[in-house]
Amino acid sequence: MSDPTRTSQSTRHATGPAGAAARTPAAAVAPTVRRPLAAIVRALIAAAAATGLVLAALRAPDPTRLLADFTLQANLAAALVFTVCAHRAWTGRRPVSPRLTGAVLLFLTLAALTPCFTSAPADPLLTTATPAGALADWLLLTPPRGFRLPYTWQWPLYPLLHLALTARLASPSHPLRTTLTLAAAACLLPLIALAIDQVRPAPHLRRNRISPTRISPLK
């Protein structure tokens, strides 16, 4: 398979404007495709996560202890990653790697499941709005078949490490049965996400194939 970023031997030594054009990689002249709808949705997800974090810090008697909470860690990662995703969608730059966005999706899903198995209070923004927004963004605004099989063992590493540390500290909100349940969910959810990603239909994303300014008849 040819590499669009490399040039052939016949054009490598060409001179003049024709030679310069021949040596230009195809990626350098590809039209920029901006996705304002995806950018707005992802900016709202990042804003929801950031707002939930601020409210949680204001309510906590000791905000420094919040850094050890997995739900807050997941939302902090979501706020950072979705901010970058929104910027890239707005400017038409290359999307963030599915390895990273899929990990954030898993973390938020586990954060949404945690109140179901523990006595920890559920925050509507952190355990409902942000995970639901990330799931909708994946299903409705992200092209399918971006997840790969190696991701299914890479994504659970941090949640499992966090659960192991929590169990070692004998946290009353995470008894052994809850820890094992969440560990099983951390291992199964990536497989489920991979299977869904392989068969789900591609979202209908409006874009111009030739000209982002709609000046070309071929769109």
C-alpha positions, -999 to 999 in steps of 0.1 A, spaced: 0 0 0 14 34 -9 22 60 17 6 94 8 32 112 28 61 99 7 71 107 -28 82 84 -56 117 83 -71 105 100 -103 92 131 -85 119 133 -58 144 149 -81 119 171 -100 124 208 -100 103 239 -104 66 244 -94 56 210 -108 83 193 -87 72 211 -56 36 202 -61 46 166 -67 65 164 -35 37 179 -14 21 152 8 -16 146 2 -24 152 38 -10 188 35 -36 197 9 -66 178 23 -96 201 31 -102 210 67 -134 194 79 -149 213 109 -176 197 130 -193 225 150 -221 203 164 -197 178 178 -176 206 192 -206 222 210 -217 188 224 -182 180 237 -177 214 251 -210 210 271 -198 176 284 -165 192 295 -185 220 311 -208 196 330 -178 177 343 -160 208 354 -191 222 371 -197 190 390 -161 190 402 -163 226 414 -196 220 432 -182 188 448 -151 208 460 -173 235 475 -195 210 494 -166 189 507 -152 197 542 -118 186 530 -114 192 492 -80 175 492 -95 141 500 -116 144 468 -85 136 447 -88 100 458 -124 96 446 -126 76 414 -158 94 402 -141 128 405 -110 115 389 -131 102 360 -148 135 356 -115 154 358 -102 133 329 -135 139 310 -132 176 315 -97 177 300 -102 152 272 -135 166 260 -121 201 260 -94 189 236 -119 170 216 -142 200 213 -113 222 201 -102 197 175 -137 192 162 -142 230 160 -109 236 142 -110 205 120 -79 190 134 -73 153 138 -96 137 164 -83 125 197 -72 88 197 -101 63 205 -77 47 229 -80 78 251 -117 87 245 -126 50 251 -108 50 284 -127 81 295 -159 65 285 -151 34 306 -142 55 336 -174 75 334 -195 44 330 -179 29 361 -185 62 379 -222 59 370 -224 24 382 -206 30 415 -236 45 434 -256 14 425 -233 -8 446 -221 16 473 -236 39 499 -219 69 483 -243 97 473 -249 101 436 -242 135 420 -265 142 391 -238 159 371 -209 136 378 -227 102 378 -255 109 353 -251 139 330 -215 135 321 -216 97 315 -248 101 295 -232 128 274 -201 108 268 -222 78 257 -243 99 234 -212 115 219 -197 80 212 -229 65 197 -242 96 177 -211 117 168 -182 93 166 -174 71 136 -175 33 145 -148 7 145 -122 29 162 -117 6 192 -91 -22 190 -88 -54 209 -56 -44 229 -77 -15 244 -99 -41 262 -70 -50 286 -54 -15 287 -85 4 298 -93 -16 330 -57 -12 343 -63 20 363 -98 12 376 -85 -22 388 -55 -5 405 -78 20 421 -101 -8 434 -71 -27 447 -59 3 467 -94 10 480 -98 -26 491 -64 -25 508 -74 6 527 -106 -13 538 -129 15 529 -164 10 544 -180 22 512 -163 -6 492 -167 -40 508 -152 -70 492 -184 -80 472 -187 -44 458 -150 -44 449 -153 -77 430 -184 -65 413 -168 -33 401 -137 -52 391 -158 -76 369 -176 -46 354 -142 -29 346 -131 -60 327 -164 -67 309 -174 -32 298 -145 -28 274 -154 -61 257 -190 -49 254 -180 -16 241 -157 -32 215 -185 -55 203 -209 -26 200 -184 -4 182 -178 -31 155 -215 -35 146 -230 -1 153 -240 20 122 -220 51 113 -235 83 124 -248 106 96 -222 134 98 -228 162 73 -195 171 56 -182 182 22 -159 158 5 -141 184 -17 -147 219 -4 -155 228 32 -170 261 19 -195 244 -3 -182 261 -34 -177 228 -53 -205 210 -70 -192 176 -57 -201 173 -20 
